[in-house]
Amino acid sequence: MNFEKYEENNIQFDSGRKITNSTLKWVHIAISNAKTNFLGIYHKIDGENLRDYLDEFCYKLNRRYFGKKLFERIIVAVASSSCIIAD
């Protein structure tokens, strides 16, 4: 899948090996994990739902250390959200 047409901003800069290994290390790991997640779980991604897949990945990534508090946080989020009715 070609992600270039879905990019909103594309920032490019030259960097040396030291900066790449130290500064961008976790960016590369996150991108690698996202690609593995998409290819391992969904197998085929269409462009129409790409934003939903990325949102789900970010949601999981941001909550990976919640542990035992995750269930309570989900209950609070559901209780405080407005009702959404699917068509």
Phi and psi in radians as a Rosetta constraint file:
Dihedral C 1 N 2 CA 2 C 2 CIRCULARHARMONIC -1.656 0.35
Dihedral N 2 CA 2 C 2 N 3 CIRCULARHARMONIC 1.974 0.35
Dihedral C 2 N 3 CA 3 C 3 CIRCULARHARMONIC -1.515 0.35
Dihedral N 3 CA 3 C 3 N 4 CIRCULARHARMONIC -0.150 0.35
Dihedral C 3 N 4 CA 4 C 4 CIRCULARHARMONIC -1.057 0.35
Dihedral N 4 CA 4 C 4 N 5 CIRCULARHARMONIC -0.640 0.35
Dihedral C 4 N 5 CA 5 C 5 CIRCULARHARMONIC -1.304 0.35
Dihedral N 5 CA 5 C 5 N 6 CIRCULARHARMONIC -0.174 0.35
Dihedral C 5 N 6 CA 6 C 6 CIRCULARHARMONIC -1.729 0.35
Dihedral N 6 CA 6 C 6 N 7 CIRCULARHARMONIC -0.112 0.35
Dihedral C 6 N 7 CA 7 C 7 CIRCULARHARMONIC -1.296 0.35
Dihedral N 7 CA 7 C 7 N 8 CIRCULARHARMONIC 2.377 0.35
Dihedral C 7 N 8 CA 8 C 8 CIRCULARHARMONIC -1.580 0.35
Dihedral N 8 CA 8 C 8 N 9 CIRCULARHARMONIC -0.728 0.35
Dihedral C 8 N 9 CA 9 C 9 CIRCULARHARMONIC -2.300 0.35
Dihedral N 9 CA 9 C 9 N 10 CIRCULARHARMONIC 2.388 0.35
Dihedral C 9 N 10 CA 10 C 10 CIRCULARHARMONIC -2.211 0.35
Dihedral N 10 CA 10 C 10 N 11 CIRCULARHARMONIC 1.885 0.35
Dihedral C 10 N 11 CA 11 C 11 CIRCULARHARMONIC -1.864 0.35
Dihedral N 11 CA 11 C 11 N 12 CIRCULARHARMONIC 2.177 0.35
Dihedral C 11 N 12 CA 12 C 12 CIRCULARHARMONIC -2.132 0.35
Dihedral N 12 CA 12 C 12 N 13 CIRCULARHARMONIC 2.454 0.35
Dihedral C 12 N 13 CA 13 C 13 CIRCULARHARMONIC -2.677 0.35
Dihedral N 13 CA 13 C 13 N 14 CIRCULARHARMONIC 2.709 0.35
Dihedral C 13 N 14 CA 14 C 14 CIRCULARHARMONIC -1.514 0.35
Dihedral N 14 CA 14 C 14 N 15 CIRCULARHARMONIC 2.397 0.35
Dihedral C 14 N 15 CA 15 C 15 CIRCULARHARMONIC -2.498 0.35
Dihedral N 15 CA 15 C 15 N 16 CIRCULARHARMONIC 2.695 0.35
Dihedral C 15 N 16 CA 16 C 16 CIRCULARHARMONIC -1.472 0.35
Dihedral N 16 CA 16 C 16 N 17 CIRCULARHARMONIC 3.057 0.35
Dihedral C 16 N 17 CA 17 C 17 CIRCULARHARMONIC -1.079 0.35
Dihedral N 17 CA 17 C 17 N 18 CIRCULARHARMONIC -0.695 0.35
Dihedral C 17 N 18 CA 18 C 18 CIRCULARHARMONIC -1.114 0.35
Dihedral N 18 CA 18 C 18 N 19 CIRCULARHARMONIC -0.812 0.35
Dihedral C 18 N 19 CA 19 C 19 CIRCULARHARMONIC -1.167 0.35
Dihedral N 19 CA 19 C 19 N 20 CIRCULARHARMONIC -0.718 0.35
Dihedral C 19 N 20 CA 20 C 20 CIRCULARHARMONIC -1.091 0.35
Dihedral N 20 CA 20 C 20 N 21 CIRCULARHARMONIC -0.782 0.35
Dihedral C 20 N 21 CA 21 C 21 CIRCULARHARMONIC -1.212 0.35
Dihedral N 21 CA 21 C 21 N 22 CIRCULARHARMONIC -0.569 0.35
Dihedral C 21 N 22 CA 22 C 22 CIRCULARHARMONIC -1.607 0.35
Dihedral N 22 CA 22 C 22 N 23 CIRCULARHARMONIC -0.870 0.35
Dihedral C 22 N 23 CA 23 C 23 CIRCULARHARMONIC -1.371 0.35
Dihedral N 23 CA 23 C 23 N 24 CIRCULARHARMONIC -0.778 0.35
Dihedral C 23 N 24 CA 24 C 24 CIRCULARHARMONIC -1.678 0.35
Dihedral N 24 CA 24 C 24 N 25 CIRCULARHARMONIC 0.143 0.35
Dihedral C 24 N 25 CA 25 C 25 CIRCULARHARMONIC -0.977 0.35
Dihedral N 25 CA 25 C 25 N 26 CIRCULARHARMONIC -0.879 0.35
Dihedral C 25 N 26 CA 26 C 26 CIRCULARHARMONIC -1.299 0.35
Dihedral N 26 CA 26 C 26 N 27 CIRCULARHARMONIC -0.416 0.35
Dihedral C 26 N 27 CA 27 C 27 CIRCULARHARMONIC -1.162 0.35
Dihedral N 27 CA 27 C 27 N 28 CIRCULARHARMONIC -0.777 0.35
Dihedral C 27 N 28 CA 28 C 28 CIRCULARHARMONIC -1.117 0.35
Dihedral N 28 CA 28 C 28 N 29 CIRCULARHARMONIC -0.683 0.35
Dihedral C 28 N 29 CA 29 C 29 CIRCULARHARMONIC -1.147 0.35
Dihedral N 29 CA 29 C 29 N 30 CIRCULARHARMONIC -0.758 0.35
Dihedral C 29 N 30 CA 30 C 30 CIRCULARHARMONIC -1.112 0.35
Dihedral N 30 CA 30 C 30 N 31 CIRCULARHARMONIC -0.747 0.35
Dihedral C 30 N 31 CA 31 C 31 CIRCULARHARMONIC -1.126 0.35
Dihedral N 31 CA 31 C 31 N 32 CIRCULARHARMONIC -0.741 0.35
Dihedral C 31 N 32 CA 32 C 32 CIRCULARHARMONIC -1.090 0.35
Dihedral N 32 CA 32 C 32 N 33 CIRCULARHARMONIC -0.751 0.35
Dihedral C 32 N 33 CA 33 C 33 CIRCULARHARMONIC -1.126 0.35
Dihedral N 33 CA 33 C 33 N 34 CIRCULARHARMONIC -0.674 0.35
Dihedral C 33 N 34 CA 34 C 34 CIRCULARHARMONIC -1.131 0.35
Dihedral N 34 CA 34 C 34 N 35 CIRCULARHARMONIC -0.796 0.35
Dihedral C 34 N 35 CA 35 C 35 CIRCULARHARMONIC -1.092 0.35
Dihedral N 35 CA 35 C 35 N 36 CIRCULARHARMONIC -0.746 0.35
Dihedral C 35 N 36 CA 36 C 36 CIRCULARHARMONIC -1.103 0.35
Dihedral N 36 CA 36 C 36 N 37 CIRCULARHARMONIC -0.732 0.35
Dihedral C 36 N 37 CA 37 C 37 CIRCULARHARMONIC -1.071 0.35
Dihedral N 37 CA 37 C 37 N 38 CIRCULARHARMONIC -0.860 0.35
Dihedral C 37 N 38 CA 38 C 38 CIRCULARHARMONIC -1.105 0.35
Dihedral N 38 CA 38 C 38 N 39 CIRCULARHARMONIC -0.795 0.35
Dihedral C 38 N 39 CA 39 C 39 CIRCULARHARMONIC -1.288 0.35
Dihedral N 39 CA 39 C 39 N 40 CIRCULARHARMONIC -0.527 0.35
Dihedral C 39 N 40 CA 40 C 40 CIRCULARHARMONIC -1.419 0.35
Dihedral N 40 CA 40 C 40 N 41 CIRCULARHARMONIC -0.609 0.35
Dihedral C 40 N 41 CA 41 C 41 CIRCULARHARMONIC -1.684 0.35
Dihedral N 41 CA 41 C 41 N 42 CIRCULARHARMONIC -0.838 0.35
Dihedral C 41 N 42 CA 42 C 42 CIRCULARHARMONIC -1.667 0.35
Dihedral N 42 CA 42 C 42 N 43 CIRCULARHARMONIC -0.455 0.35
Dihedral C 42 N 43 CA 43 C 43 CIRCULARHARMONIC 1.135 0.35
Dihedral N 43 CA 43 C 43 N 44 CIRCULARHARMONIC -0.648 0.35
Dihedral C 43 N 44 CA 44 C 44 CIRCULARHARMONIC -2.499 0.35
Dihedral N 44 CA 44 C 44 N 45 CIRCULARHARMONIC 2.115 0.35
Dihedral C 44 N 45 CA 45 C 45 CIRCULARHARMONIC -2.012 0.35
Dihedral N 45 CA 45 C 45 N 46 CIRCULARHARMONIC 2.273 0.35
Dihedral C 45 N 46 CA 46 C 46 CIRCULARHARMONIC -1.747 0.35
Dihedral N 46 CA 46 C 46 N 47 CIRCULARHARMONIC 2.698 0.35
Dihedral C 46 N 47 CA 47 C 47 CIRCULARHARMONIC -1.127 0.35
Dihedral N 47 CA 47 C 47 N 48 CIRCULARHARMONIC -0.435 0.35
Dihedral C 47 N 48 CA 48 C 48 CIRCULARHARMONIC -1.115 0.35
Dihedral N 48 CA 48 C 48 N 49 CIRCULARHARMONIC -0.598 0.35
Dihedral C 48 N 49 CA 49 C 49 CIRCULARHARMONIC -1.903 0.35
Dihedral N 49 CA 49 C 49 N 50 CIRCULARHARMONIC 0.219 0.35
Dihedral C 49 N 50 CA 50 C 50 CIRCULARHARMONIC -1.020 0.35
Dihedral N 50 CA 50 C 50 N 51 CIRCULARHARMONIC -0.747 0.35
Dihedral C 50 N 51 CA 51 C 51 CIRCULARHARMONIC -1.055 0.35
Dihedral N 51 CA 51 C 51 N 52 CIRCULARHARMONIC -0.666 0.35
Dihedral C 51 N 52 CA 52 C 52 CIRCULARHARMONIC -1.135 0.35
Dihedral N 52 CA 52 C 52 N 53 CIRCULARHARMONIC -0.737 0.35
Dihedral C 52 N 53 CA 53 C 53 CIRCULARHARMONIC -1.118 0.35
Dihedral N 53 CA 53 C 53 N 54 CIRCULARHARMONIC -0.745 0.35
Dihedral C 53 N 54 CA 54 C 54 CIRCULARHARMONIC -1.161 0.35
Dihedral N 54 CA 54 C 54 N 55 CIRCULARHARMONIC -0.681 0.35
Dihedral C 54 N 55 CA 55 C 55 CIRCULARHARMONIC -1.090 0.35
Dihedral N 55 CA 55 C 55 N 56 CIRCULARHARMONIC -0.735 0.35
Dihedral C 55 N 56 CA 56 C 56 CIRCULARHARMONIC -1.113 0.35
Dihedral N 56 CA 56 C 56 N 57 CIRCULARHARMONIC -0.745 0.35
Dihedral C 56 N 57 CA 57 C 57 CIRCULARHARMONIC -1.080 0.35
Dihedral N 57 CA 57 C 57 N 58 CIRCULARHARMONIC -0.782 0.35
Dihedral C 57 N 58 CA 58 C 58 CIRCULARHARMONIC -1.110 0.35
Dihedral N 58 CA 58 C 58 N 59 CIRCULARHARMONIC -0.690 0.35
Dihedral C 58 N 59 CA 59 C 59 CIRCULARHARMONIC -1.040 0.35
Dihedral N 59 CA 59 C 59 N 60 CIRCULARHARMONIC -0.844 0.35
Dihedral C 59 N 60 CA 60 C 60 CIRCULARHARMONIC -1.155 0.35
Dihedral N 60 CA 60 C 60 N 61 CIRCULARHARMONIC -0.701 0.35
Dihedral C 60 N 61 CA 61 C 61 CIRCULARHARMONIC -1.118 0.35
Dihedral N 61 CA 61 C 61 N 62 CIRCULARHARMONIC -0.719 0.35
Dihedral C 61 N 62 CA 62 C 62 CIRCULARHARMONIC -1.282 0.35
Dihedral N 62 CA 62 C 62 N 63 CIRCULARHARMONIC -0.255 0.35
Dihedral C 62 N 63 CA 63 C 63 CIRCULARHARMONIC -2.017 0.35
Dihedral N 63 CA 63 C 63 N 64 CIRCULARHARMONIC 0.304 0.35
Dihedral C 63 N 64 CA 64 C 64 CIRCULARHARMONIC -1.230 0.35
Dihedral N 64 CA 64 C 64 N 65 CIRCULARHARMONIC -0.327 0.35
Dihedral C 64 N 65 CA 65 C 65 CIRCULARHARMONIC -1.871 0.35
Dihedral N 65 CA 65 C 65 N 66 CIRCULARHARMONIC 0.169 0.35
Dihedral C 65 N 66 CA 66 C 66 CIRCULARHARMONIC -1.209 0.35
Dihedral N 66 CA 66 C 66 N 67 CIRCULARHARMONIC -0.592 0.35
Dihedral C 66 N 67 CA 67 C 67 CIRCULARHARMONIC 1.017 0.35
Dihedral N 67 CA 67 C 67 N 68 CIRCULARHARMONIC -2.145 0.35
Dihedral C 67 N 68 CA 68 C 68 CIRCULARHARMONIC -1.211 0.35
Dihedral N 68 CA 68 C 68 N 69 CIRCULARHARMONIC -0.345 0.35
Dihedral C 68 N 69 CA 69 C 69 CIRCULARHARMONIC -1.425 0.35
Dihedral N 69 CA 69 C 69 N 70 CIRCULARHARMONIC -0.161 0.35
Dihedral C 69 N 70 CA 70 C 70 CIRCULARHARMONIC -1.056 0.35
Dihedral N 70 CA 70 C 70 N 71 CIRCULARHARMONIC -0.788 0.35
Dihedral C 70 N 71 CA 71 C 71 CIRCULARHARMONIC -1.079 0.35
Dihedral N 71 CA 71 C 71 N 72 CIRCULARHARMONIC -0.777 0.35
Dihedral C 71 N 72 CA 72 C 72 CIRCULARHARMONIC -1.105 0.35
Dihedral N 72 CA 72 C 72 N 73 CIRCULARHARMONIC -0.676 0.35
Dihedral C 72 N 73 CA 73 C 73 CIRCULARHARMONIC -1.170 0.35
Dihedral N 73 CA 73 C 73 N 74 CIRCULARHARMONIC -0.648 0.35
Dihedral C 73 N 74 CA 74 C 74 CIRCULARHARMONIC -1.155 0.35
Dihedral N 74 CA 74 C 74 N 75 CIRCULARHARMONIC -0.725 0.35
Dihedral C 74 N 75 CA 75 C 75 CIRCULARHARMONIC -1.066 0.35
Dihedral N 75 CA 75 C 75 N 76 CIRCULARHARMONIC -0.771 0.35
Dihedral C 75 N 76 CA 76 C 76 CIRCULARHARMONIC -1.119 0.35
Dihedral N 76 CA 76 C 76 N 77 CIRCULARHARMONIC -0.733 0.35
Dihedral C 76 N 77 CA 77 C 77 CIRCULARHARMONIC -1.115 0.35
Dihedral N 77 CA 77 C 77 N 78 CIRCULARHARMONIC -0.745 0.35
Dihedral C 77 N 78 CA 78 C 78 CIRCULARHARMONIC -1.183 0.35
Dihedral N 78 CA 78 C 78 N 79 CIRCULARHARMONIC -0.741 0.35
Dihedral C 78 N 79 CA 79 C 79 CIRCULARHARMONIC -1.163 0.35
Dihedral N 79 CA 79 C 79 N 80 CIRCULARHARMONIC -0.535 0.35
Dihedral C 79 N 80 CA 80 C 80 CIRCULARHARMONIC -1.641 0.35
Dihedral N 80 CA 80 C 80 N 81 CIRCULARHARMONIC -0.057 0.35
Dihedral C 80 N 81 CA 81 C 81 CIRCULARHARMONIC -1.544 0.35
Dihedral N 81 CA 81 C 81 N 82 CIRCULARHARMONIC 2.805 0.35
Dihedral C 81 N 82 CA 82 C 82 CIRCULARHARMONIC -1.457 0.35
Dihedral N 82 CA 82 C 82 N 83 CIRCULARHARMONIC 2.765 0.35
Dihedral C 82 N 83 CA 83 C 83 CIRCULARHARMONIC -1.302 0.35
Dihedral N 83 CA 83 C 83 N 84 CIRCULARHARMONIC 2.302 0.35
Dihedral C 83 N 84 CA 84 C 84 CIRCULARHARMONIC -2.053 0.35
Dihedral N 84 CA 84 C 84 N 85 CIRCULARHARMONIC 2.179 0.35
Dihedral C 84 N 85 CA 85 C 85 CIRCULARHARMONIC -1.900 0.35
Dihedral N 85 CA 85 C 85 N 86 CIRCULARHARMONIC 2.141 0.35
Dihedral C 85 N 86 CA 86 C 86 CIRCULARHARMONIC -1.427 0.35
Dihedral N 86 CA 86 C 86 N 87 CIRCULARHARMONIC 2.518 0.35
